Amino acid sequence: MKVKLFILLVTMSFFFANNVFASSAVVIEKMDRSADEALQLTKFGQYEGAERILKQFSNDIVEAAGLNQYFSMDEVRILEDSLKEALFAVNNVKLSPEEKINRVTTFRLVVDAMNSRYQPLWTELQDPIMTAFSQVKEAAKENNYDSFRTKLNSFLTKYSLIQPSLKIDLPVDKIQKLEAKITFIDKYSSKLLNDTSGIVQLTKLEADLQNMFENADKDETDPSLWWVIITTGSIIILTLSYTGWRKYKGENKRKQKEHND
């Protein structure tokens, strides 16, 4: 009777765990579709439709925030911040269509970063971002500050599209080091051209950016598979532990009986 009860409890735990994961997957898929639709509407200048979807998205965030088995609080915060920026953009008549698209694109990339198992969408911006940075280096070599500052601003604009997504996909220490280098170059751009180490610093940052894109692929193992592995492993451990305990108890009874005889 005890064995049957134990197996029943373990089985119930297994199905409960899988139901939690299934609920998470449904919410994530819904969020991904909504974010993509909002971006497409923004590209076609249908800002009211995009706004409606983005507002509805808030309900999805509430659902996602409650699924702490899948999302961290930092991920939800990044998602909320990018959503606010997207809503501000589609509602602001002073912003250009390009700026509206950029901010909604950032939001779209964040949602994808939370959803993708490997090859997140932000990696698709490797060519424009690396090309923009290459132009920054060329302007620095020419020692033309006006051109250098213009090219740097262009790079920073493109980089800002993927910055929130990087905070989701990259280790904290890696993103902090990358951000520190970019901030330094931006802040001291006027002095960089007169410093003999300026080109060296730009070259190092270029290598870091290239390495970031080349190593962006995530673990290709399906999260649902990992969940099954972990859950099944727990069941096996519990079952073996229970079996071992029963065996140990039986051995003690046998030894006690032999001693009494």
Backbone as a ProteinNet text record, in pm:
[ID]
protein_1_A
[PRIMARY]
MKVKLFILLVTMSFFFANNVFASSAVVIEKMDRSADEALQLTKFGQYEGAERILKQFSNDIVEAAGLNQYFSMDEVRILEDSLKEALFAVNNVKLSPEEKINRVTTFRLVVDAMNSRYQPLWTELQDPIMTAFSQVKEAAKENNYDSFRTKLNSFLTKYSLIQPSLKIDLPVDKIQKLEAKITFIDKYSSKLLNDTSGIVQLTKLEADLQNMFENADKDETDPSLWWVIITTGSIIILTLSYTGWRKYKGENKRKQKEHND
[TERTIARY]
82.8	0	86.5	191.6	280.6	354	392.4	463.1	373.3	248.3	153.5	130.8	118.4	97.6	217.9	337.3	460.2	468.4	441.1	446.1	342.4	224.2	117.7	160	221.5	265.7	374.1	467.7	575.8	520	426.6	365.4	289.9	216.6	142.2	237.6	350.3	450.2	505.7	527.8	581.5	485.2	356.2	258.3	234.8	242.4	227.8	341.4	463.1	579.8	567.3	521.8	506.9	394.6	290.1	181	228.6	316.8	373.8	453.7	535.4	615.5	527.1	421.7	330.7	264.1	224.3	162.9	260.9	387.3	490.7	507.6	511.7	532.5	419.8	296.1	181	192	227.1	240.4	351.8	464.8	578.8	544.8	479.5	442.1	345.7	252.9	157.1	228.8	322.8	399.5	479.9	539.2	622.1	539.3	422.7	334.7	288.7	253.2	205.1	314.1	435.9	547.1	577.6	574.2	600.8	491.7	367.6	256.5	266.6	303.3	318.4	426.5	536.1	644.9	600.3	529.7	483.8	388.5	298.5	205	279.8	381.9	461.7	534.6	588.2	658.6	566.7	438.4	342.3	271.6	318.9	263	127.7	86.8	-41.9	-19.5	3.2	44.6	-65.7	-189.7	-299.9	-313.9	-301.3	-308	-192.3	-73.2	44.5	27.6	-28.8	-50.6	-148.1	-252.5	-352.6	-289.1	-205.7	-140.2	-41.2	32.8	131.6	65.6	-50.6	-122.6	-175	-224.9	-272.9	-158.4	-39.9	78.3	104.2	59.7	78.8	17.3	-95.9	-159.9	-73.1	-6.2	82.9	200.4	248.9	360.5	319.4	196.3	146.9	147	103.5	103.9	246.4	334.2	472.8	543.5	515.2	580.6	544.4	425.4	383.7	444.7	500.8	560.6	709.8	740.4	880.7	963	896.4	971.3	1046.9	1002.6	1058.8	1132.5	1079.5	1139.8	1199.7	1309.7	1366.5	1306.2	1318.4	1265.3	1338.1	1467.6	1544.1	1492.1	1458.3	1405.6	1272	1186.9	1056.5	1074.6	1170.3	1195.3	1243.6	1335.5	1384.4	1271	1185.2	1069.4	975.7	948.7	859.8	917.8	1047.4	1112.3	1106.4	1132.8	1130.1	987.7	889.7	749.4	709.9	753.2	723.9	783.3	905.6	970.9	896.9	850.2	776.5	644	573.3	445.8	466.4	572	603.4	629	698.5	735.8	614.3	526	411.7	311.3	317.9	226.1	283.6	412.3	479.8	485.3	410.3	404.2	533.7	616.8	741	852	835.9	938.3	920.3	1031.4	1026.9	981.3	929.7	890.7	1006.3	1127.5	1244.5	1267.6	1252.5	1272.8	1164.4	1042.8	933.7	965.2	1008.8	1042.1	1157.7	1256.8	1372.7	1332.7	1246	1209.3	1119.7	1031.8	947.8	1032.5	1132.9	1225.3	1300.6	1345.8	1414.9	1326.3	1200.7	1104.2	1087.6	1076.4	1060.2	1179.3	1299	1419.6	1426.6	1378.4	1377.1	1285.7	1166.7	1072.3	1132.9	1198.6	1261.3	1375.1	1452.6	1564.2	1513.8	1395.3	1337.1	1279.7	1252.1	1184.2	1278.2	1382.8	1469.1	1561.5	1578.7	1671.9	1812.4	1820.1	1948.9	1926.6	2033.5	2029.3	1919.3	1927.6	1827.7	1828.9	1718.6	1704	1807.9	1852.4	1946.3	2077.4	2108.7	2230.9	2220.6	2096.6	2076.9	2128.9	2152.9	2203.2	2355.8	2419.7	2565.8	2628.8	2585.8	2647	2633.4	2512.3	2502.2	2577.8	2579.4	2649.5	2800.7	2851.8	2995.7	3043	2959.8	2994.2	3001.1	2904.6	2902.9	3026.9	3069.5	3187.6	3314.4	3316.4	3431.4	3449.4	3338.9	3343.4	3393.2	3363.5	3415.3	3567.7	3620.4	3765.7	3831.8	3770	3826	3832.3	3725.9	3723.6	3830.2	3853.9	3956.7	4095.6	4118.6	4247.9	4273.9	4166.1	4178.4	4194	4178.5	4192.8	4095.6	3976.4	3872	3765.2	3766.3	3677.8	3530.4	3494.8	3353.4	3299	3376.7	3335.9	3333.5	3435	3443.6	3322	3283	3168.9	3038.5	3024.8	2904.2	2893	3005.5	3006.4	2982.1	3037.9	3019.9	2873.4	2809.1	2666.9	2582.3	2619.8	2547.4	2562	2682.6	2705.9	2625.9	2628.3	2557.7	2407.5	2353.6	2210.7	2178	2261.5	2238.6	2260	2361.8	2390.2	2276.8	2214.7	2106.7	1987.3	1974.4	1864.1	1874.4	1996.2	2014.9	2059.4	2089.9	2145	2059.4	1926.7	1846.2	1846.4	1847	1847.6	1977.3	2087.1	2215.8	2213.1	2140.5	2132.6	2057.6	1979.4	1907.4	1993.7	2065.7	2138.1	2282.9	2346.3	2488.1	2508.1	2616.9	2649.7	2670.8	2638.1	2645	2784.5	2887	3022.8	3064.6	3019.8	3055.9	2991	2862	2792	2843.5	2881.6	2935.2	3068.1	3154.2	3283.2	3263.7	3171.5	3143	3086.1	2990.9	2928.6	3031.6	3122.8	3224.6	3313.6	3351.2	3436.2	3362.4	3236.9	3158	3135.4	3102.5	3079.9	3206.2	3320.1	3447.7	3475.2	3458.4	3484.1	3387.5	3262.4	3162.6	3194.6	3229.5	3254.5	3382	3484.7	3614.1	3648.1	3546	3567.3	3654.8	3642	3719.9	3869.5	3903.2	4043.6	4101.5	4013.5	4056.7	4146.1	4113.6	4190.1	4331.6	4349.7	4482.2	4565.9	4505.6	4574.7	4626.9	4752.7	4812.5	4748.8	4686.3	4623.4	4478	4429.7	4290.4	4251.6	4332.9	4304.3	4311.3	4403.8	4417.5	4289.7	4235.1	4112	3994.4	3987.8	3880.9	3892.6	4015.1	4038.1	3996.9	4026.2	3987.4	3835.3	3769	3622.7	3562.4	3622.3	3574.8	3584.2	3693.9	3712.4	3609.1	3579.8	3479.4	3341.3	3307.8	3178	3167.8	3275.1	3276.4	3261.7	3332.6	3326.1	3186.3	3123.2	2987.7	2889.7	2897.9	2807.3	2838.4	2966.3	3005.4	2972.2	2960.9	2932.6	2794.2	2705.3	2571.3	2478.5	2511.1	2421.5	2400.3	2275.4	2240.8	2242	2227.4	2218.5	2100.5	2126.1	2021	1929.6	1958.8	1871.7	1739	1631.6	1497.6	1476.1	1431.3	1407.3	1311.3	1213.8	1118.6	1189	1293.3	1368.7	1446.8	1508.2	1581.1	1487.1	1365.8	1268.2	1234.8	1217.8	1186.9	1303.9	1426.1	1545.7	1556.6	1538.8	1551.3	1442.5	1318.6	1205.7	1216.1	1248	1261.9	1375.8	1484.7	1598	1559.4	1477.2	1432.2	1347.8	1262.2	1177.6	1263.5	1365.1	1453.8	1525.4	1575.7	1647.5	1555.9	1433.5	1338.4	1302	1280.3	1243	1354.7	1478.6	1593	1613.9	1592	1607.8	1506.7	1382.8	1277.2	1306.8	1350.5	1383.8	1498.8	1598.8	1713.2	1672.9	1582.3	1535.9	1461	1376.6	1301.6	1397.8	1501.6	1599.4	1674.7	1713	1785.4	1698.8	1571.2	1478.8	1462.4	1453.4	1438.7	1560.1	1679.7	1803.8	1810.4	1768.3	1770.3	1677.1	1559.4	1463.9	1520.2	1587.3	1644	1752.9	1841.4	1949.9	1895.5	1791	1730.6	1670.2	1608.2	1547	1652.8	1766.5	1875.3	1935.2	1944.1	2000.5	1911.4	1781.1	1686.2	1686.5	1711.2	1715.3	1841.1
-120.5	0	126	122.2	237.8	261	150.3	160.8	224.2	181	235.9	384.8	422.1	563.1	646.6	592.2	663.6	686.2	581	590.6	690.2	689.8	782.5	926.9	955	1091.2	1137.6	1050.4	1084.5	1111.5	1027.6	1044.9	1176.4	1209.6	1336.3	1454.9	1445.7	1553.2	1570.9	1459.6	1463.7	1535.3	1498.8	1560.9	1707.4	1741.4	1881	1964.7	1912.5	1984.8	2008.3	1907.2	1922	2017.1	2023.8	2118.6	2261.8	2285.2	2419.1	2460	2366.3	2397.8	2424.5	2344.1	2361.2	2497.8	2541.5	2673.8	2783.1	2767.2	2864.1	2872.8	2757.9	2753.7	2824.4	2807.8	2873	3024	3072.9	3217.1	3275	3206.8	3254.8	3261.6	3159.1	3157	3271.3	3297.4	3406.4	3541.1	3558.6	3682.1	3704.3	3598.3	3608.2	3652.3	3594.5	3631.3	3776	3817.4	3954.1	4056.8	4028.6	4120.9	4135.7	4025.7	4030.4	4108.2	4088	4159.3	4309.3	4347.6	4489.4	4553.8	4481.7	4534.7	4551.7	4453.6	4462.6	4580.4	4601.4	4714.1	4847	4852.7	4975.5	5005.2	4902.9	4921.3	4978.9	4942.4	4991.3	5119	5176.3	5302.7	5290.8	5170.7	5149.2	5152.5	5275.1	5291.7	5260.9	5288.5	5259.8	5109.2	5034.1	4888.5	4834.6	4891.7	4849.2	4882	4999.8	5040.4	4945.3	4906.8	4817.3	4683	4631.2	4503	4516.4	4627	4647.6	4661.9	4726.9	4740.4	4605	4527.6	4394	4306.6	4337.7	4260.6	4268.6	4376.9	4392.4	4275.9	4227.4	4112.1	3987.4	3975.6	3861.3	3867.1	3989.3	4006.2	3964.9	3999.2	3959.9	3808.1	3740.8	3594.5	3541.4	3601.9	3554.9	3575.9	3689.7	3720.1	3617.3	3558.6	3459.1	3322.9	3303.3	3174.1	3176.7	3187.1	3201.3	3075.8	2969.1	2850.5	2874.7	2974.4	2995.6	3128.2	3235.8	3368.1	3415.3	3488.8	3553.1	3692.2	3751.7	3886.3	3987.6	3966.5	4056.8	4052.9	3933.6	3920.3	3992	3977.2	4044.1	4195.4	4243.1	4387.6	4441.8	4371.6	4414	4415.2	4315.5	4307.5	4425.4	4457.7	4569.4	4702.2	4720.9	4846	4863.4	4756.2	4765.1	4786.9	4732.1	4753.1	4899	4958.5	5100	5188.9	5157.8	5235.7	5221.9	5101.6	5077.9	5153.3	5149.2	5221.1	5371.6	5421	5563.9	5604	5519.7	5550.6	5558.7	5458.9	5457.8	5567.3	5621.1	5728.1	5867.5	5876.6	6006.1	6054.8	6161.1	6213.5	6283.9	6317.5	6388.2	6294.1	6167.9	6071.9	6035.7	6015.2	5976.5	5831.5	5793.9	5653.5	5557.3	5599.3	5513.2	5488.9	5595.8	5581.9	5494.2	5508.5	5423.1	5276	5250.2	5112.6	5059.3	5144.6	5101.6	5056.5	5134.3	5101.4	4977.9	4963.7	4843.5	4721.9	4744.1	4635.4	4587.1	4680.6	4644.4	4556.5	4596.1	4517	4377.3	4373.7	4244.4	4152.4	4209.2	4130.1	4077.2	4157.1	4113.7	3992.9	4001.4	3889.4	3763.4	3780.1	3664.9	3608.2	3696.6	3650.6	3566	3599.8	3523.1	3390.4	3384.7	3268.4	3172.1	3225.3	3143.7	3052.6	2931.4	2836.7	2855.1	2897.9	2922.6	3016.6	3079	3174.9	3279.7	3361.1	3466	3566.9	3636.1	3729.3	3840.7	3882.6	3994.9	3963.6	3835.8	3800.5	3835.1	3854.5	3891.8	4032.8	4109.5	4246.4	4252	4138	4134.6	4218	4198.5	4269.3	4421.1	4475.6	4621.7	4680	4608.6	4659.4	4654.2	4545	4533	4625.9	4645.8	4740.3	4881.7	4916.3	5049.6	5071.6	4968.7	4984.9	4991.7	4919.5	4925.3	5067.1	5134.1	5272.4	5366.6	5332.6	5411.1	5403.1	5283.3	5264.2	5338.5	5334.7	5402.8	5553.2	5607.8	5751.7	5787.8	5697.1	5721.4	5721.1	5630.9	5624.3	5749.4	5807.9	5930.4	6053.7	6032.9	6141.2	6256.5	6220.9	6319.9	6307.5	6401.5	6385.5	6396.1	6492	6508.2	6380.3	6323.7	6199	6084.6	6083.7	5980.1	5983.4	6105.2	6118.9	6078.6	6114.8	6079.1	5928	5865.8	5720.3	5648.5	5703.8	5643.7	5650.2	5764.2	5778.4	5678	5656.9	5560.1	5418.8	5385.2	5254.3	5239.3	5343	5337.1	5318.7	5381.9	5366.8	5222.2	5163	5022.8	4928.3	4956.7	4871.6	4877.5	4995	5010.8	4920.6	4879.7	4791.2	4655.6	4608.9	4475	4476.9	4593.5	4602.2	4532.2	4558.3	4489.1	4337	4291.8	4147.5	4083.2	4157.4	4104.6	4078.3	4162.6	4146.7	4019.5	3968.7	3843.5	3723.4	3736.4	3621.7	3606.4	3716.3	3708.3	3701.8	3638.9	3639.5	3782.8	3809.6	3945.5	4004.8	3928.7	3981.7	4017.6	3939.3	3964.6	4092.3	4111.2	4229.9	4354.3	4342.5	4456.8	4504	4409.1	4444.7	4510.9	4457.3	4513.2	4653.9	4671.4	4802.4	4904.5	4862.2	4953.3	5006.7	4920	4961.9	5058.3	5028.4	5114.9	5251	5250.6	5376.1	5461.3	5397.8	5470.7	5538.6	5466.3	5522.1	5635.2	5619.8	5724.3	5849.5	5830.7	5943.1	6019.3	5947.9	6011.8	6012.8	6020.8	6017.5	6132.5	6249.7	6366	6348.7	6271.5	6250.1	6124.8	6039.9	5910.1	5922.3	6018.4	6032	6081.9	6155.3	6209.8	6114.6	6003.1	5903.9	5792.2	5760.3	5656.2	5518.5	5502.1	5372.8	5367.7	5476.1	5482.5	5370.8	5352.5	5248.4	5109.9	5093.6	4965	4933	5033.1	5012.5	4980.3	5048.8	5022.4	4881.4	4839	4704.6	4597.3	4620.6	4524.8	4515.2	4631.1	4631.1	4560.9	4583.7	4517.7	4365.4	4318.5	4174.6	4120.2	4198	4156.2	4144.7	4241.1	4239.3	4119.2	4095.2	3982.5	3850.4	3840.2	3719.1	3699.3	3809.8	3803.8	3743.4	3788.7	3737.6	3591.9	3561.3	3426	3320.4	3362	3266.9	3286.9	3342.4	3374.6	3255.3	3147.1	3031.2	2975.1	2950.2	2894.7	2742.9	2683.7	2537.9	2490.6	2400.3	2355.4	2250.7	2209.9	2113.4	2178.2	2115.1	2166.4	2179	2299.5	2317.2	2212.9	2171.3	2071.3	1939	1911.6	1787.9	1793.5	1911.3	1926.9	1910.5	1965.8	1955.3	1808.6	1732.6	1590.1	1517.1	1551.8	1487.1	1512.5	1640.8	1677.6	1611.1	1620.7	1564.7	1413.5	1350.3	1204.6	1161.1	1239.3	1208.6	1213.9	1313.6	1326.6	1206.6	1162.6	1046.6	922.3	905.7	789.2	791.6	910.2	922.9	890.5	946.9	921.5	773.8	713.9	572.6	484.7	513.1	435.5	454.6	578.9	606.4	526.6	525.1	451.1	300.9	252.5	110	73.9	162.8	139.5	137.7	227.3	233	105.8	57.7	-65.9	-185.2	-184.8	-294	-289.6	-168.3	-150.5	-196.2	-159.4	-197.3	-348.8	-410.3	-555.6	-628.8	-575.4	-636	-629.9	-516.7	-501.5	-601.9	-620.2	-716	-857.8	-890.1	-1023.9	-1049.9	-948.1	-962.8	-974.6	-897.5	-901.9	-1038.7	-1094.6	-1226.7	-1332.7	-1325.4	-1421.3	-1410.4	-1288.3	-1265.9	-1327.2	-1312.6	-1367.2	-1519.3	-1575.2	-1721	-1775.6
0	0	0	84	92.5	-39.1	-104.2	-232.4	-336.8	-343.6	-441.1	-417	-289.6	-255.9	-296.4	-272.6	-308.9	-459.6	-536.7	-683.1	-733.5	-671.6	-711.2	-689	-574.2	-543.1	-639.4	-669.8	-762.9	-901.5	-945.8	-1078.2	-1087.1	-980.6	-977.4	-985.2	-916.2	-919.7	-1059.8	-1128.2	-1264.3	-1358.5	-1352	-1440.9	-1405.5	-1277.5	-1237	-1293.6	-1287.1	-1339.1	-1488.5	-1561.8	-1706	-1743	-1660.2	-1684.9	-1668.1	-1570.5	-1551	-1673	-1724.8	-1843.1	-1963.6	-1980.9	-2094.1	-2089.2	-1969.5	-1954.3	-1992.8	-1952.4	-1987.5	-2138.4	-2204.4	-2349	-2423.2	-2376.6	-2440.3	-2429	-2310.8	-2289.3	-2375.8	-2381.6	-2459.8	-2608.2	-2658.4	-2799.9	-2832.6	-2743.3	-2762.4	-2762.7	-2670.3	-2662.4	-2790.2	-2841	-2960.9	-3081.6	-3097.3	-3209.4	-3198	-3077.5	-3056.2	-3084.9	-3039.3	-3060.8	-3209	-3281.4	-3425.3	-3498.2	-3458	-3521.5	-3496.1	-3373.8	-3340.1	-3426.1	-3448.4	-3531.3	-3676	-3729.5	-3868.4	-3886.9	-3792.4	-3800.1	-3793.4	-3709.9	-3697.7	-3827.6	-3891.4	-4019	-4126.2	-4120.3	-4219.2	-4173.6	-4063.1	-4016.3	-3949.2	-3914.9	-3847.8	-3696.1	-3646.3	-3507.5	-3406.4	-3442.2	-3350	-3328	-3435.7	-3423.1	-3341.7	-3364.3	-3288.6	-3140.5	-3113.7	-2974.2	-2904.2	-2974.1	-2915.4	-2876.4	-2964.3	-2936.5	-2821.2	-2819.9	-2714.2	-2577.4	-2573.5	-2446.4	-2399.1	-2493.6	-2459.5	-2409.2	-2457.7	-2420.2	-2270.1	-2207.5	-2063.1	-1987.1	-2035.7	-1971.7	-1983.9	-2097.3	-2117.5	-2019.9	-1993.8	-1901.2	-1760.6	-1722.1	-1590.3	-1578	-1683	-1683.6	-1675.5	-1755	-1760	-1627.3	-1562	-1435.2	-1328.9	-1342.3	-1245.3	-1270	-1386.9	-1420.8	-1390.1	-1259.9	-1220.7	-1245.4	-1290.9	-1329.8	-1459.8	-1535.4	-1669.2	-1682.6	-1621.6	-1635.2	-1503.7	-1513.7	-1395.9	-1383.2	-1265.6	-1244	-1331.4	-1354.4	-1440.6	-1583.7	-1631.3	-1766.9	-1780.8	-1681	-1684.2	-1680.6	-1600.7	-1592.7	-1726.8	-1791.7	-1923.3	-2024.1	-2015.9	-2105	-2082.3	-1957.1	-1924.6	-1972.9	-1953	-1995.4	-2147.1	-2219.6	-2366	-2416.8	-2346.3	-2383.3	-2363.6	-2253	-2227	-2335.9	-2376.5	-2481.6	-2614.5	-2643.5	-2768.1	-2767.9	-2655.1	-2643.4	-2655.3	-2592.3	-2601.2	-2745.8	-2818.3	-2956.8	-3048.2	-3042	-3134.3	-3100.7	-2978.2	-2937	-2956.5	-2987.5	-2995.4	-3140.2	-3168.7	-3305.9	-3345	-3247.6	-3276.1	-3324.8	-3297.7	-3340.1	-3486.8	-3553.9	-3695.1	-3707.8	-3824.7	-3846.4	-3819.3	-3854.5	-3832	-3683.1	-3602.5	-3458.4	-3395.8	-3444.8	-3396	-3424.3	-3546.8	-3585.7	-3501.1	-3476.6	-3397.8	-3257.4	-3193	-3054.6	-3046.8	-3143.1	-3144.4	-3182.7	-3267.1	-3302.3	-3179.1	-3097	-2973.1	-2885.7	-2875.1	-2798.1	-2858.1	-2989.9	-3059.5	-3032.7	-3033.9	-3011.8	-2868.7	-2773.8	-2633.7	-2615.3	-2674	-2663.9	-2725.2	-2839	-2904.4	-2820	-2757.1	-2674	-2557.4	-2506.4	-2397.2	-2446.3	-2575.6	-2632.2	-2704.1	-2767.6	-2853.6	-2774.2	-2823.1	-2762.9	-2820.6	-2945.1	-3009.2	-3127.2	-3173.4	-3283.9	-3266	-3160.3	-3139.3	-3253.5	-3272	-3384.1	-3383.9	-3266	-3261.7	-3334.3	-3352.3	-3424.9	-3573.2	-3622.5	-3762.3	-3791.1	-3686.2	-3702.9	-3698.5	-3705.6	-3700.7	-3812.1	-3934.9	-4047.9	-4037.2	-4016.9	-4006.7	-3888	-3776.5	-3657.9	-3677.5	-3728.7	-3750.1	-3861.5	-3963.1	-4070.3	-4015.5	-3929.8	-3869	-3783.7	-3710.4	-3626.3	-3710.1	-3819.8	-3910.3	-3963.6	-3990	-4037.3	-3928.1	-3803	-3690.2	-3688	-3705.3	-3706.7	-3822.1	-3938.6	-4055.4	-4032.5	-3973	-3944.6	-3842.1	-3746.9	-3645.6	-3708.9	-3802.4	-3870.9	-3953.8	-4005.9	-4085.4	-3997.2	-3865.3	-3767.7	-3795.1	-3841.6	-3870.1	-3762	-3664.5	-3549.2	-3586.2	-3671.3	-3708.2	-3771	-3861.3	-3925.3	-3823.8	-3736	-3633	-3541.3	-3498	-3406.5	-3475.1	-3601.4	-3677.6	-3693.7	-3729.3	-3747	-3613.7	-3506.9	-3374.9	-3332	-3357	-3323.9	-3401.8	-3527	-3609.9	-3552.4	-3510.7	-3449.1	-3320.3	-3235.8	-3107.7	-3126.8	-3231.3	-3260.7	-3295.9	-3378.8	-3418.4	-3300.1	-3221.4	-3106	-3003.7	-2989.2	-2891.3	-2921.9	-3048.2	-3086.3	-3016.6	-2996.1	-2939.6	-2793.3	-2740.6	-2605	-2498.9	-2492.8	-2390.8	-2408.6	-2533.3	-2559.6	-2511.3	-2522.7	-2477	-2326.9	-2253.5	-2108.3	-2069.7	-2163.2	-2139.4	-2177.4	-2288.6	-2344.6	-2298.1	-2258.2	-2222.4	-2071.5	-2027.1	-1884.2	-1836.2	-1711.6	-1656.9	-1670.3	-1636	-1641.4	-1783.5	-1880.3	-2019.8	-2071.4	-2042.7	-2090.2	-2019.2	-1893	-1818.7	-1877.5	-1913.2	-1973.4	-2109.4	-2187.8	-2319.7	-2307.5	-2215.4	-2194.6	-2147.3	-2062	-2009	-2121.3	-2214.6	-2326.5	-2419.4	-2447.6	-2536.4	-2472	-2342.8	-2270.2	-2268.4	-2247.5	-2243.7	-2377.4	-2485.7	-2619	-2650.8	-2609.9	-2632.8	-2551.5	-2425.2	-2334.7	-2369.7	-2408.7	-2435.2	-2584.3	-2666.6	-2811.9	-2860.9	-2798.3	-2842.8	-2815.8	-2713.6	-2678	-2743.5	-2789.6	-2840.7	-2963.9	-3051.6	-3175.6	-3150.8	-3041.7	-3010.7	-2926.2	-2888.8	-2806	-2896.7	-2880.6	-2965.5	-2942.6	-2826.2	-2796	-2843	-2905.1	-2948	-3043.6	-3147.3	-3246.9	-3183	-3089.4	-3019.8	-2942.7	-2873.7	-2796.9	-2888.4	-3000.8	-3097.1	-3154.4	-3179.9	-3234	-3133.6	-3006.6	-2902.4	-2890.7	-2897.4	-2889.5	-3010.7	-3126.2	-3247.8	-3233.2	-3175.4	-3154.3	-3055.8	-2952.3	-2853.7	-2917.3	-3001.3	-3069.2	-3162.9	-3237.3	-3330.4	-3254.6	-3144.2	-3062.2	-3004.1	-2968.1	-2912.7	-3013.2	-3137.6	-3240.6	-3276.1	-3283.8	-3324.7	-3220	-3094.7	-2986.9	-2927.1	-3008.3	-2957.8	-2953.4	-3027.6	-3032.1	-2892.8	-2861.4	-2731.8	-2737.5	-2621.1	-2613.7	-2696.1	-2791.9	-2881.1	-2819	-2698.1	-2633	-2599.7	-2641	-2616.3	-2465.7	-2416.2	-2273.1	-2217.4	-2299	-2251.5	-2225.1	-2305.9	-2285.8	-2155.8	-2130.3	-2004.3	-1886	-1901.6	-1793.1	-1765.9	-1874.5	-1859.8	-1795.1	-1841.4	-1786.5	-1636.7	-1599	-1457.7	-1374.6	-1425.4	-1351.1	-1340.7	-1455.2	-1455.9	-1364.7	-1369.7	-1283.2	-1136.8	-1102.2	-963.7	-923.1	-1016.6	-988.6	-965.2	-1051.9	-1038.3	-904.2	-867.6	-740.6	-623.2	-628.9	-521.1	-513	-630.8	-634.6	-580.3	-625.3	-577.6	-427.8	-382.5	-239.6	-158.8	-209.5	-139.5	-141.3	-259.3	-271.5	-178.7	-174.4	-86.8	58.9	93.9	232.7	269.1	174.4	198	214.5	128.2	135.6	268	307.5	434.2	551.5	546.1	652.7	658.2	536.7	530.1	585	552.4	600.6	752.6	808.4	953.8	1021.2	960.1	1016.1	1011.3	896.2	880.4	983.8	1002.5	1099	1240.9	1268.9	1401.4	1429.4	1322.5	1336.2	1360.6	1284.7	1301.8	1441.1	1491	1624.2	1732	1712.6	1809.5	1808.6	1684.9	1675	1742.9
[MASK]
+++++++++++++++++++++++++++++++++++++++++++++++++++++++++++++++++++++++++++++++++++++++++++++++++++++++++++++++++++++++++++++++++++++++++++++++++++++++++++++++++++++++++++++++++++++++++++++++++++++++++++++++++++++++++++++++++++++++++++++++++++++++++++++++++++++

